[in-house]
Amino acid sequence: PAHSPLPSRRFATIGAPVPASVHCMAETPAPAAEEELRRWAQTNARRDEIVQEAVTAGVKISRIQQITGISRTDIMRILARAPKRPLLRLVGKD
């Protein structure tokens, strides 16, 4: 059966449809996208600290996982890296 040949993928045709993902990227100006990345980086930089504080406050690991989307394995790694508080010992007077 006769069929039309597929167009060559080597050359872009002017006026050809652009994939939706490219349209989405083109609509966001670079400075706005960079600012979003900066906000994300600032928040993410405190991730471990916030998770540790939540556990200390009594939030269950499963609840932290539900709220944040952080895997249970990653939460356990965060807690394992947490600095240990020194034990205070009472020393009697000599």
Secondary structure, 3 states (H helix, E strand, C coil): CCCCCCCCCCCCCCCCCCCHHHHHHHHCCHHHHHHHHHHHHHHHHCHHHHHHHHHHCCCCHHHHHHHHCCCHHHHHHHHHHCCCCCCCCCCCCC
